Amino acid sequence: MTPQSMSDVIDALERKGLIARTPHPNHRRVFPAALTAEGRRVLRACDEAVDELEREMLAEMTPHQVKSLRNGLVSAVRALHAGFPEK
């Protein structure tokens, strides 16, 4: 994600009242973001929806199949350098 795209996402989250930004006391250009009460509520609802979707998606898979799927997905994300540290 480019810095401009991230800035657009942050701005949208702030406009929706899901995060609040306050100036950093020592850096004029830094505005740390924190979830608002509404942001925490929305995040909980999203977590619950994802958990339910994951349970449904994996319901007919064996534990071995689930482990293989997760390992494959982690490898794919690592190949994209998109979030998991290298082994």
SEPA-879221 format. One record per residue: x, y, z of N, C-alpha, C in turn; residue number from 1. Coordinates in steps of 0.02 Angstrom, whole numbers. Example, Ala and Ser with C-alpha at 12.3 -4.5 7.8 and 13.67 -1.06 7.14 Angstrom:
<sites>
+--------+--------+--------+--------+--------+--------+--------+--------+--------+-----+
!    n_X !    n_Y !    n_Z !   ca_X !   ca_Y !   ca_Z !    c_X !    c_Y !    c_Z !   i !
+--------+--------+--------+--------+--------+--------+--------+--------+--------+-----+
!    660 !   -284 !    390 !    615 !   -225 !    390 !    660 !   -165 !    390 !   1 !
!    642 !   -112 !    354 !    684 !    -53 !    357 !    645 !      2 !    394 !   2 !
+--------+--------+--------+--------+--------+--------+--------+--------+--------+-----+
</sites>
This chain:
<sites>
+--------+--------+--------+--------+--------+--------+--------+--------+--------+-----+
!    n_X !    n_Y !    n_Z !   ca_X !   ca_Y !   ca_Z !    c_X !    c_Y !    c_Z !   i !
+--------+--------+--------+--------+--------+--------+--------+--------+--------+-----+
!     43 !    -58 !      0 !      0 !      0 !      0 !     45 !     62 !      0 !   1 !
!     29 !    108 !    -41 !     69 !    169 !    -45 !     53 !    215 !     15 !   2 !
!     98 !    260 !     32 !     83 !    307 !     86 !     20 !    348 !     72 !   3 !
!     10 !    367 !      9 !    -51 !    405 !     -9 !   -114 !    364 !      3 !   4 !
!   -112 !    300 !    -17 !   -170 !    256 !     -6 !   -183 !    247 !     68 !   5 !
!   -131 !    238 !    107 !   -139 !    231 !    180 !   -169 !    294 !    209 !   6 !
!   -146 !    351 !    186 !   -173 !    415 !    210 !   -248 !    420 !    194 !   7 !
!   -267 !    399 !    135 !   -338 !    400 !    116 !   -379 !    354 !    161 !   8 !
!   -353 !    295 !    177 !   -388 !    249 !    221 !   -396 !    279 !    291 !   9 !
!   -342 !    307 !    317 !   -343 !    338 !    383 !   -394 !    395 !    384 !  10 !
!   -393 !    437 !    333 !   -441 !    493 !    329 !   -513 !    467 !    329 !  11 !
!   -526 !    414 !    291 !   -594 !    386 !    288 !   -615 !    358 !    356 !  12 !
!   -570 !    323 !    389 !   -587 !    295 !    455 !   -601 !    351 !    505 !  13 !
!   -564 !    405 !    500 !   -575 !    462 !    545 !   -642 !    495 !    530 !  14 !
!   -658 !    505 !    466 !   -722 !    536 !    447 !   -781 !    494 !    473 !  15 !
!   -773 !    428 !    473 !   -827 !    384 !    496 !   -830 !    378 !    572 !  16 !
!   -783 !    410 !    606 !   -784 !    408 !    679 !   -756 !    344 !    709 !  17 !
!   -718 !    306 !    669 !   -691 !    243 !    693 !   -623 !    250 !    726 !  18 !
!   -588 !    303 !    709 !   -524 !    318 !    741 !   -522 !    393 !    757 !  19 !
!   -478 !    410 !    802 !   -465 !    481 !    818 !   -390 !    490 !    815 !  20 !
!   -370 !    546 !    788 !   -298 !    563 !    784 !   -285 !    625 !    826 !  21 !
!   -229 !    624 !    861 !   -209 !    682 !    900 !   -136 !    698 !    883 !  22 !
!   -118 !    760 !    886 !    -49 !    779 !    870 !      0 !    747 !    920 !  23 !
!     56 !    726 !    895 !    110 !    699 !    937 !    143 !    758 !    972 !  24 !
!    158 !    751 !   1037 !    186 !    809 !   1073 !    255 !    831 !   1049 !  25 !
!    293 !    786 !   1017 !    361 !    803 !    997 !    373 !    806 !    922 !  26 !
!    323 !    789 !    882 !    331 !    787 !    809 !    272 !    821 !    776 !  27 !
!    284 !    877 !    743 !    229 !    915 !    713 !    191 !    877 !    660 !  28 !
!    224 !    831 !    624 !    192 !    797 !    568 !    166 !    727 !    586 !  29 !
!    170 !    708 !    649 !    148 !    641 !    671 !     81 !    648 !    708 !  30 !
!     32 !    608 !    687 !    -34 !    608 !    717 !    -54 !    536 !    733 !  31 !
!    -35 !    511 !    791 !    -53 !    441 !    808 !   -129 !    431 !    806 !  32 !
!   -149 !    373 !    784 !   -220 !    356 !    779 !   -237 !    305 !    832 !  33 !
!   -298 !    311 !    859 !   -323 !    264 !    908 !   -396 !    249 !    892 !  34 !
!   -417 !    188 !    905 !   -487 !    171 !    894 !   -532 !    209 !    942 !  35 !
!   -588 !    231 !    917 !   -640 !    261 !    959 !   -683 !    204 !    987 !  36 !
!   -729 !    220 !   1031 !   -775 !    170 !   1056 !   -813 !    137 !    998 !  37 !
!   -834 !    177 !    950 !   -869 !    150 !    891 !   -822 !    106 !    850 !  38 !
!   -760 !    126 !    844 !   -711 !     86 !    808 !   -700 !     19 !    841 !  39 !
!   -697 !     18 !    908 !   -690 !    -46 !    943 !   -752 !    -90 !    933 !  40 !
!   -811 !    -59 !    933 !   -873 !    -97 !    922 !   -873 !   -128 !    852 !  41 !
!   -855 !    -88 !    802 !   -853 !   -113 !    733 !   -800 !   -168 !    726 !  42 !
!   -743 !   -160 !    757 !   -691 !   -210 !    754 !   -714 !   -276 !    785 !  43 !
!   -747 !   -272 !    843 !   -774 !   -333 !    874 !   -824 !   -368 !    828 !  44 !
!   -868 !   -330 !    797 !   -918 !   -359 !    752 !   -884 !   -391 !    692 !  45 !
!   -832 !   -359 !    666 !   -795 !   -388 !    609 !   -759 !   -452 !    630 !  46 !
!   -728 !   -451 !    689 !   -694 !   -511 !    714 !   -743 !   -569 !    720 !  47 !
!   -802 !   -555 !    747 !   -852 !   -608 !    755 !   -875 !   -635 !    687 !  48 !
!   -885 !   -590 !    639 !   -907 !   -611 !    573 !   -853 !   -654 !    539 !  49 !
!   -791 !   -633 !    545 !   -736 !   -672 !    515 !   -729 !   -740 !    549 !  50 !
!   -735 !   -741 !    615 !   -731 !   -805 !    651 !   -786 !   -853 !    628 !  51 !
!   -846 !   -828 !    620 !   -901 !   -870 !    597 !   -889 !   -894 !    526 !  52 !
!   -866 !   -850 !    482 !   -852 !   -869 !    413 !   -797 !   -922 !    411 !  53 !
!   -745 !   -914 !    452 !   -691 !   -963 !    454 !   -716 !  -1030 !    479 !  54 !
!   -758 !  -1030 !    531 !   -786 !  -1094 !    556 !   -825 !  -1129 !    501 !  55 !
!   -866 !  -1091 !    465 !   -906 !  -1119 !    411 !   -862 !  -1145 !    355 !  56 !
!   -812 !  -1106 !    336 !   -769 !  -1124 !    280 !   -729 !  -1187 !    295 !  57 !
!   -707 !  -1196 !    357 !   -663 !  -1252 !    374 !   -700 !  -1311 !    404 !  58 !
!   -766 !  -1307 !    411 !   -805 !  -1357 !    447 !   -795 !  -1428 !    421 !  59 !
!   -787 !  -1437 !    358 !   -782 !  -1505 !    330 !   -711 !  -1527 !    317 !  60 !
!   -663 !  -1487 !    339 !   -593 !  -1505 !    330 !   -567 !  -1541 !    392 !  61 !
!   -520 !  -1587 !    382 !   -488 !  -1620 !    438 !   -437 !  -1571 !    468 !  62 !
!   -417 !  -1583 !    531 !   -365 !  -1541 !    560 !   -301 !  -1538 !    517 !  63 !
!   -283 !  -1594 !    487 !   -224 !  -1594 !    444 !   -234 !  -1549 !    383 !  64 !
!   -293 !  -1551 !    353 !   -308 !  -1508 !    295 !   -306 !  -1434 !    315 !  65 !
!   -333 !  -1419 !    373 !   -333 !  -1350 !    397 !   -261 !  -1326 !    406 !  66 !
!   -220 !  -1368 !    438 !   -150 !  -1350 !    449 !   -113 !  -1340 !    382 !  67 !
!   -126 !  -1384 !    334 !    -94 !  -1377 !    268 !   -116 !  -1313 !    233 !  68 !
!   -180 !  -1297 !    238 !   -206 !  -1236 !    207 !   -173 !  -1175 !    238 !  69 !
!   -171 !  -1173 !    305 !   -140 !  -1116 !    339 !    -66 !  -1109 !    321 !  70 !
!    -30 !  -1164 !    320 !     41 !  -1162 !    301 !     50 !  -1136 !    230 !  71 !
!      7 !  -1159 !    184 !     11 !  -1135 !    115 !     -4 !  -1061 !    110 !  72 !
!    -54 !  -1037 !    147 !    -70 !   -966 !    145 !    -14 !   -923 !    175 !  73 !
!     15 !   -946 !    229 !     71 !   -910 !    259 !    129 !   -906 !    209 !  74 !
!    143 !   -961 !    175 !    197 !   -961 !    124 !    181 !   -912 !     68 !  75 !
!    118 !   -910 !     47 !     99 !   -864 !     -7 !    108 !   -791 !     16 !  76 !
!     88 !   -775 !     78 !     95 !   -707 !    103 !    169 !   -689 !    109 !  77 !
!    209 !   -737 !    134 !    282 !   -724 !    138 !    312 !   -710 !     70 !  78 !
!    289 !   -748 !     19 !    316 !   -738 !    -48 !    301 !   -667 !    -74 !  79 !
!    247 !   -638 !    -50 !    229 !   -570 !    -69 !    261 !   -518 !    -24 !  80 !
!    298 !   -541 !     27 !    327 !   -495 !     77 !    273 !   -451 !    107 !  81 !
!    219 !   -484 !    128 !    160 !   -446 !    147 !    136 !   -458 !    218 !  82 !
!    181 !   -473 !    264 !    156 !   -475 !    332 !    184 !   -526 !    379 !  83 !
!    211 !   -581 !    355 !    240 !   -630 !    400 !    315 !   -628 !    393 !  84 !
!    351 !   -628 !    449 !    424 !   -628 !    444 !    449 !   -693 !    412 !  85 !
!    506 !   -687 !    381 !    537 !   -746 !    352 !    557 !   -794 !    407 !  86 !
!    561 !   -858 !    390 !    580 !   -908 !    439 !    651 !   -900 !    460 !  87 !
+--------+--------+--------+--------+--------+--------+--------+--------+--------+-----+
</sites>
